[in-house]
Amino acid sequence: MKMIKMTPIALAVMAASTSSVYAVDINLYDMDSPQSLEEVKKMHESIAISGAEKFKVYTHTAIEIEQEILREDPASNGDSYDTFDNEVEFGIGAEIGEQWSGYFEMELDKLADESSRRVRDGKTGDLEVRSAYVDWKGDKARARVGVYRPDLEGKTRLFFREDSTMARYNYSFGSGVRAEAGTAIFTEYGDSFSEDRQLTWVTAALNDFYMTQALGQQTGEGTPTLDAADGDDFGDLYNLAAGWKGKLGSFKAQFEFNQQFGEATTGEKYKGQAVYAEVSTKLAGHEPHLLFAWGSGDDDATDNDVNEFQEFASDFRGTKMLLDEGFIENISTSGVGGLGEGRRGIGNVTLIQAGNTFNVNPVWEVLATASYLALSEDNDNGDNYLGTEFNIINRWEVSPIKAARIRLYLDLAYLSAGNAFGLDDLWMVEPGVRVEF
């Protein structure tokens, strides 16, 4: 989980937002992370009346304890790994009338093993700002400014989804036509603005169709690179996403195509592509789905083109181990078609998945998936099969009292590894409990 410290930029944004701001919540988008703003407000709230305007204050507290037991790293004979990941969250929000609202949340995340590659910032046990934003809502427009984790239109997460200091503005023209503009700053990569990554985007949408043009930039004094994920100077990376998300009779579906262009600081041209397609339906208490995701690879590392799809700050969670937990970083092969260290995205990966979501009883939900994964371009050994991953994600949720919710979970994963990944099969067991009140 990425953390955001309250940097001077973030403090300035929050200070400015208290008096005048076009800030954020958009009904058209699910803009929040662990749970939606509406879910948080239902947990614990109190109401005060000031004049003719209603003032509402609500709080959110959560404690989460999980244990990760897994076999990983095919390069070192599949070492075992066992640790606890504990989180404590506290948030407070307020609504003033029908137009203004705000939310502030702190989080303490403690991992037992500070060397874990999943601790991106290299620190644990720090108190971090998870969210700090102000919303404004009009008849046709909504906006938000502050620190939070947003989704761009479509929510495939192939290119971007990350905590950041951000401002965005959305306007509905009626008849299904809407537009959005936004900008974000990622402050975790340096101490000056020139070392930060910046993202700017505009979106146009008509009913279920959408198109988003995003520009990711970092042109400071760091080391030139072609890898937008490693935080150095990658130049100007444009990502154009066009898609559709809606219903086809009894089926829910989403299709999205991404095309990249722009120029790296090293002079190479970005030309990566990515495709996402998912179809699901409901049948007698089950919701089966089919998913296909593909990110282009680079078939010639010696030319002037970067054909591998570059994720800017994504958290695509197609599978539990290889993509969500980032085990794909431990790939043992290299060269043409190989995956760069530190990459979590769909770049140079092909994913085909079949899955089913169903309820065993009113409090127990299960998601079962089988996923085929391969390199989009063969590595220099002529291999491309990464493996087949099987996931069983269990969730139990109960509310013993109105103001509290208990969520138990047990995630099970197994990878039958292919030659392009390594010789060792991997497995993971992750039990946990989350209490919200």
Secondary structure as the mmCIF struct_conf table of DSSP 4:
data_model
#
loop_
_struct_conf.conf_type_id
_struct_conf.id
_struct_conf.beg_label_comp_id
_struct_conf.beg_label_asym_id
_struct_conf.beg_label_seq_id
_struct_conf.end_label_comp_id
_struct_conf.end_label_asym_id
_struct_conf.end_label_seq_id
STRN STRN1 ILE A 4 ILE A 4
HELX_RH_AL_P HELX_RH_AL_P1 PRO A 8 SER A 17
TURN_TY1_P TURN_TY1_P1 THR A 18 SER A 19
BEND BEND1 SER A 20 SER A 20
TURN_TY1_P TURN_TY1_P2 ASN A 27 LEU A 28
BEND BEND2 TYR A 29 TYR A 29
BEND BEND3 SER A 33 GLN A 35
HELX_RH_AL_P HELX_RH_AL_P2 LEU A 37 MET A 43
BEND BEND4 HIS A 44 HIS A 44
STRN STRN2 GLU A 45 SER A 50
TURN_TY1_P TURN_TY1_P3 GLY A 51 ALA A 52
STRN STRN3 GLU A 53 ARG A 71
HELX_RH_3T_P HELX_RH_3T_P1 PRO A 74 SER A 76
TURN_TY1_P TURN_TY1_P4 ASN A 77 ASN A 77
STRN STRN4 SER A 80 ILE A 96
TURN_TY1_P TURN_TY1_P5 GLY A 97 GLN A 99
STRN STRN5 TRP A 100 LEU A 111
BEND BEND5 ALA A 112 ALA A 112
TURN_TY1_P TURN_TY1_P6 GLU A 114 SER A 115
TURN_TY1_P TURN_TY1_P7 ARG A 117 ARG A 118
TURN_TY1_P TURN_TY1_P8 ARG A 120 ASP A 121
BEND BEND6 GLY A 122 GLY A 122
BEND BEND7 GLY A 125 GLY A 125
STRN STRN6 LEU A 127 LYS A 137
BEND BEND8 ASP A 139 LYS A 140
STRN STRN7 ALA A 141 TYR A 148
TURN_TY1_P TURN_TY1_P9 GLU A 153 GLY A 154
BEND BEND9 LEU A 158 PHE A 159
STRN STRN8 PHE A 160 PHE A 160
STRN STRN9 SER A 164 GLY A 174
TURN_TY1_P TURN_TY1_P10 SER A 175 GLY A 176
STRN STRN10 VAL A 177 PHE A 186
TURN_TY1_P TURN_TY1_P11 GLU A 188 TYR A 189
BEND BEND10 ASP A 191 SER A 192
HELX_RH_3T_P HELX_RH_3T_P2 PHE A 193 GLU A 195
BEND BEND11 ASP A 196 ASP A 196
STRN STRN11 ARG A 197 LEU A 206
TURN_TY1_P TURN_TY1_P12 ASN A 207 ASP A 208
STRN STRN12 PHE A 209 GLN A 218
BEND BEND12 GLY A 220 GLY A 222
STRN STRN13 PRO A 224 PRO A 224
BEND BEND13 LEU A 226 LEU A 226
TURN_TY1_P TURN_TY1_P13 ALA A 228 ALA A 229
BEND BEND14 ASP A 230 ASP A 232
STRN STRN14 ASP A 233 ASP A 233
STRN STRN15 GLY A 235 LEU A 248
TURN_TY1_P TURN_TY1_P14 GLY A 249 SER A 250
STRN STRN16 PHE A 251 GLU A 263
TURN_TY1_P TURN_TY1_P15 THR A 265 THR A 266
BEND BEND15 GLY A 267 GLY A 267
HELX_LH_PP_P HELX_LH_PP_P1 GLU A 268 GLU A 268
STRN STRN17 LYS A 269 TYR A 270
STRN STRN18 GLN A 273 THR A 281
STRN STRN19 LEU A 283 LEU A 283
TURN_TY1_P TURN_TY1_P16 ALA A 284 GLY A 285
STRN STRN20 HIS A 286 GLY A 295
BEND BEND16 ASP A 299 ASP A 299
TURN_TY1_P TURN_TY1_P17 ALA A 301 THR A 302
BEND BEND17 ASP A 303 ASN A 304
STRN STRN21 ASP A 305 VAL A 306
BEND BEND18 GLU A 308 GLU A 308
BEND BEND19 PHE A 312 PHE A 312
STRN STRN22 ALA A 313 ALA A 313
BEND BEND20 GLY A 318 THR A 319
HELX_RH_PI_P HELX_RH_PI_P1 LYS A 320 ASP A 324
BEND BEND21 GLU A 325 GLU A 325
HELX_RH_3T_P HELX_RH_3T_P3 PHE A 327 ASN A 330
BEND BEND22 GLY A 335 GLY A 335
TURN_TY1_P TURN_TY1_P18 VAL A 336 GLY A 337
HELX_LH_PP_P HELX_LH_PP_P2 GLY A 338 GLY A 340
TURN_TY1_P TURN_TY1_P19 GLU A 341 GLY A 342
BEND BEND23 GLY A 345 ILE A 346
TURN_TY1_P TURN_TY1_P20 GLY A 347 ASN A 348
STRN STRN23 VAL A 349 ASN A 361
TURN_TY1_P TURN_TY1_P21 PRO A 362 VAL A 363
STRN STRN24 TRP A 364 LEU A 375
BEND BEND24 SER A 376 GLU A 377
TURN_TY1_P TURN_TY1_P22 ASP A 380 ASN A 381
BEND BEND25 GLY A 382 GLY A 382
STRN STRN25 TYR A 385 VAL A 398
BEND BEND26 PRO A 400 ILE A 401
TURN_TY1_P TURN_TY1_P23 LYS A 402 ALA A 403
STRN STRN26 ARG A 405 ALA A 417
TURN_TY1_P TURN_TY1_P24 ASN A 419 PHE A 421
BEND BEND27 LEU A 423 ASP A 424
STRN STRN27 LEU A 426 GLU A 436
#
